[in-house]
Amino acid sequence: MYKFFNIWFFFSLLVSIFVIIPIITVFTSFFEETSNYYDLLKNTFLIEYIFNSSVLLICVLVLTFIIGTSSAYLVSFFDFPFSNFFKWALILSFAVPPYIYAYSLTAFFENYGTAYTILKNLFGEGNYNQYIPKFDGMLGAILSISFSLFAYVYILARASFLYQSQSLIDLGKNLGFSKFESFYKIILPAARPAIVAGLSLVAMETLAEFGAVDFFSINTLTTGIYNSWIAFDDLAFANRISFFLLLFIFALFILENFSRKNARYHFNSRGGFKQKEKIKLIGNKSLYAFSYCFLIFFFSFLFPLLQMMYWTIKFPENLFDLKIFELLTNTLYVVILSSFVLILFSLISNYGNRVSKNKVLNVLSTLSISGYAIPGVILAIAFISFIAWFDNSIIKSLGFDSIKKVFIGSILGLVLVYFVRFYSLAFNGIKSGYEKINISVDESAYLLGYSKRKTFMNIHIPFLRNSLLFIVILISLEIIRELPITLILRPFNFETFATTAYISASEDLLEAAAVPSLFLILIASLFIIISSRYILRENNE
């Protein structure tokens, strides 16, 4: 039994160290020598990178907060036509990555685009382009990212609103507050932890976004990292910009934690939890609530979906020219392989933490799950930097052949970086499932003669089965949408729906980008619909 204890601890330690390596690489690479391009950029475009990233982040946070919180409030506290439909339909925005929303926005509002065609068919020939608004540049990026990511805030805010006691609402009434005053003085502050958690995820995704900002030609820290490596072949400088971006992300978390100080958000009630009753809306109020939720649903999901369908139908040759089966196979291949590796090692790591109860291992595990906070482009560059260093400093010095080709531009390298990027999703998901298994279950199994391996296989895995299914769905959804990691590390001539759509759009062929974008949205929507029963679980349903 002691033998197995060492094995579980050893494997858990290896997993944690492996995930931490790219994160450490970013910080250590800051002190490496860079080309003259760094001195040039430091005095010119670096300030622009930081400024654009800041403006983008602030605007997206404000917009996602308004959209996500208001829609969650309506479906949680009020009963109106189709409110049960909107409670899950609003999360379908996850199926539309920001870069695909950007393609849709441009295709609809560009000169002689879809909007022009609609006006021409309705009113005949005319110079409609001068009246059609243009959503490009910073505004286009803000809208694209906001409508794609607001569901982070929506889901967590709705979960918090759902379990707020009726006593909170009654308190507002007793104080003479209107519904709006009760919302921003009582309900909203009580939901702050959940909303801040959602906004933190939005902040990380916004700073990590590459496809949309690159499409709109906005210089941000993320595009600077990519261009430093691709255009100037300067890995050290790419890592240096990555360092600045990581400081940006960590500063946000420190600022938020400091702002909370000793604030308390739980609600004490001697009478216990009082189930909240939804208020039934009638008349104009019902119409306003329905219209508001429908507009959010339309602009966040139906609009890009219909735009991609329109281009696909209008230009059917793109459908036949595209190797759909090959793209589907490639996409599912990396999804299945990455999900399997993530689930397997996350299970081992969690169980190793459970049986060893080692403080060092717990600290390493906590550090290792920070990979999700790091943009994919940073992890890809850090991975390449580490492999290059390891190959030059150790492998070649020992007289062996280079191993770069094994890890860079290969499925193995792609899966390994996916592993680092999404390890926190798998680890935390399994950890939350493990917290429901009392340690006395393990002790009882040992008394019955079960080894640690047998306890793990025969007791824990069957108990965690539903949690594992949900985690697989979440990981699959993230990998399907992921662009920069796939774009940088994929093997030669290996394309997925995401990379194919990006390449077509970057060549200004939006019509050709429509088909892979449409398939990506449909596949992601399927995963979301399957997972919605877990995301929107309610005690009273």
C-alpha angles and dihedrals in degrees: 000000000000088000092059090046089060092046094052092046092047095051093044090051092050092050093050093047092048092053092047095051097080090046091053090045091061092055097042092047090061089080096050121108116263134196125267086266089081093059090048095047094042090065097040126022101015091079088049090051092053094043094049092046090051095048092046092048096048095046094046092048092051094047096045090047092054096043098039098043097042095048091046090050093052097049093042101048105027139057114216136143112305093359089136089052094050093049090073101020091065092064090061087086085082087071091066113070115211093250092056090047087052091054090050093048092051095043092052100044103031122108109289090002130135095295090053091050092051093050091046092052092047101043106015129239117350146131095269096151092082091058097044111094117234117227104192138119117027095345092054092049093049093051094043094051095040096052090046097048107032089095089075088065093037095055097046095040091049091050090052094045091047094060098041111118123249084235089076092057091044089051090056092050092050090053090052095247121158117232090264093049091048088051099054098030101042116005098042096048090049089054095047098110092054094044092047090050089053092047090049090057090047090050092052093047092046094052089045095049113119111156100058098042091045091050091052090045095240115156108227133156090264095054088044090057092050095046093047089060101035101036102030102025090226110141093172092056091046088055091048092056087045088057091056091049092050090051087051091054095044091048089057092055093046091049092050094047091048092050091057095050106159097342116147123214105177119101119229116212126166090204091058126228115342115203112244118237119213117238112235112228121211136181120001093351090059091048093049093050092048093046093049094051092043092052091051091048091047098048096040099045118359095049097058092036093053092044092054091045090050093053091045092053094042093050105032092165088075089059092054095041092055120086094231097171092050092049091047091049093048093047094048091043094060091039095053095041095046093044091051093050093045094048094044097051094037089056091049092047094048093048091046089055090047098052100035100044087197116166094210091052091049091053092048091048090052091051093045095059090061089084091092089063091059118085116248093240090057093050091048092051092043090051092051090047092052094047090048091050093044091048096048099038102038115010098046093039088059090053098251127134120264116279097196093104091054093060107021117068092007139108089245092058091045093052093045093055091044085054093055093043097050101027091105091058092054096038096048093042092054092041091056088052092049091053087067092058109083115225088234087071089063092045091051090050091052090050088054090055099261116149120222090257092050092046089051095048102037103034113020102041095050089048092049095046097108092044090051092052091053092047091051090053092050093047092047091051092051094047093048089055097040113111117165097050092048092043094052103037106031118118119258112284091006110128135175130193090266097051093042092053091047095049092049092048093046088056088052092250099131092160090059091046090057097076099053089040091053093050091047091052093047095049092045090047090055091054091047094050090050092049096043091086088063097039094048099038113149131187092227098051 
